[in-house]
Amino acid sequence: MKIDLQKLPFALKPFLLSLFLSLSFLAFLSFQTPPHSLHKPAVSLPPDLRIRPGYSSYDAYINRQLNKTLNPKLRKIWTTRDWDRKVRVFSEFFDNLKLRGFLSNDSKALCVGARVGQEVAALKRVGVNDSIGIDLVPYPPLVIKGDFHRQSFDDRSFDLEFSNVFDHALYPWKFVGEIERTLKPGGICVLHVSLSRRADKYSANDLYSVDPLKELFKVSELVEVRRIDGFGLDTEVVFRKKMKK
């Protein structure tokens, strides 16, 4: 069916022109930007680690994570009434890591999936001033933009990496692989995870024991596992990256 533009009402012509240009631009983008796809691991995951279904693409996963991270009510809570409590609790965790010899004031530290950066503020409070966080949404100056599946840092950049968002990783093997890549030999990774109950609705995986972590960390050794009470997470797992021979 052909449309005779000359016979259309004058008011409709700008609308149709705008619609045509918009569709043309979207078609152009579809050819320029390759679609994200879900990547399956080269080997099967351990039985105690399960990826949640329901993500048709990596973009769909990112959009779901952003639904939480960009929620204005949650961000207001995180930066106001939640702030002091979380900085205090994180400070206690980091002070304890210092007492156990896993962290020092000279450490260069990264917080992976740091949201608005309470853990970064806590590291600075206990004297670890060379600290930064990454998250999909930046919160300067404590948190810069970054994807934990593909960190933007050079190899062997950090002495310590901390995260309490392992359950949000759609590709846990990439999450761990990037931590090991950017840790210095002898560097420490500290993960806070939940083993006793199902994580929240934004989680992308469920972990039921420490065993899958031991398999995912290819060039690190398990140093310590202990029970904690960390904002709904019950277990602290510490790995040390092996020194090259």
C-alpha positions, -999 to +999 in steps of 0.1 A: +000+000+000+015+033-011+009+065+009+005+097-011+022+123+010+007+151-010-028+141+001-020+137+038-030+165+062-002+189+067+000+182+105+008+145+099+038+151+076+063+161+103+052+131+124+058+106+096+091+121+087+103+119+123+091+083+125+109+074+093+142+090+105+139+072+139+134+038+123+163+044+099+186+054+128+176+023+148+183+001+118+217+017+114+226+010+151+215-026+147+241-031+120+269-011+139+266-027+173+269-065+177+243-079+201+255-092+235+250-129+239+252-152+269+285-171+272+285-205+286+315-218+306+340-240+289+334-266+315+303-274+335+298-255+368+301-274+401+267-286+414+268-263+444+268-232+421+237-226+400+231-198+375+196-184+376+176-187+344+156-159+328+183-137+311+179-136+273+210-116+268+238-098+287+220-065+281+189-079+299+211-089+328+227-054+330+193-037+328+180-058+357+210-049+378+206-012+370+169-014+381+183-019+416+214+003+414+195+033+400+165+030+422+163+065+437+147+054+470+174+028+475+202+052+466+188+077+491+188+051+518+223+039+510+237+075+511+218+087+542+205+065+570+223+034+558+257+051+554+271+053+589+260+018+599+275+002+569+308+021+571+311+012+608+305-026+601+328-026+571+355-009+592+352-037+618+357-063+591+387-045+576+403-039+610+399-076+616+416-084+583+445-061+594+448-080+627+450-113+607+477-100+584+456-099+552+455-061+549+478-031+558+478+006+554+502+002+525+478-021+506+462-009+473+426-021+476+397-026+452+361-031+462+342-050+435+306-040+430+308-012+456+275+006+448+279+040+466+312+030+483+305+024+520+333-002+520+357+021+503+350+048+529+355+021+556+389+012+541+400+048+542+387+052+577+410+023+589+440+038+572+440+021+537+439+053+517+448+038+483+413+023+478+387+025+451+355+008+442+339-002+409+302-005+400+280-002+369+270+033+382+298+055+395+297+074+428+326+098+427+351+100+443+348+066+460+334+045+431+342+046+394+323+030+366+332-006+358+319-041+350+332-068+373+330-093+345+357-072+327+377-050+349+394-020+333+426-023+354+460-037+344+472-071+355+486-073+390+472-039+401+459-046+437+471-061+470+435-067+481+402-071+465+370-073+485+334-081+473+301-089+488+283-092+454+295-126+441+259-137+439+252-109+414+277-124+389+261-139+358+294-154+348+311-163+381+341-178+363+347-143+347+341-125+380+368-147+397+391-146+367+392-109+366+400-107+403+429-132+399+441-112+368+442-079+386+456-092+419+493-090+425+510-123+433+505-129+470+475-106+469+444-113+489+408-117+478+380-115+504+345-126+495+314-123+517+288-148+505+256-165+516+256-203+519+227-209+542+199-191+524+188-180+489+201-145+479+179-116+468+158-113+437+186-094+418+211-122+423+222-141+392+235-172+409+231-193+440+260-207+460+255-236+484+291-244+496+326-231+494+337-259+470+327-241+438+349-211+448+378-234+453+373-247+417+369-212+402+400-197+418+426-213+395+458-196+407+449-189+443+448-210+474+421-210+500+434-195+532+405-191+555+367-196+559+348-182+588+312-174+598+302-137+598+271-115+600+274-092+571+242-076+558+225-109+551+257-127+541+270-154+565+304-166+553+338-149+547+361-166+523+398-156+519+420-165+490+457-157+484+470-155+448+499-179+444+534-165+439+550-174+406+578-199+408 
